[in-house]
Amino acid sequence: MQTRVKEFRKAAGLTQQQLADQVHVSARTIISIEKAQYSPSLMLAYRLAQVFGTDVETLCCLAANKELEDKEIENL
């Protein structure tokens, strides 16, 4: 799943470790989310959104990700 975590993190001037500490995960988790290798749980997505003062829908590009998923399902 694509997210805007890296964009928001950089705009906030945070390192991956600083962000990880704020949301109680490892820096590796943040790295994996930023590389779209890991989809955050709903609670983690909510915590990240709170740090950045945005909503989960915006942070996690939910409309765009749903559209991609719908296309993949149609192609099955």
SULWOCOR-V716725 format. One line per field, one symbol per residue. psi: psi as a letter, one per 40 degrees, with the letter a starting at -180 (. if undefined). burial: 1 if it has 16 or more other C-alpha atoms within 10 Angstrom, else 0. A space follows every 50 residues. Layout:
psi = ???
burial = ???
This chain:
psi = hhifdddddddefiidddddddefiiddddddddefehhiiddddddddd defaiddddefddddddddddddde.
burial = 11101101100000010011001000101110110000110000111110 10000100110000000000000000
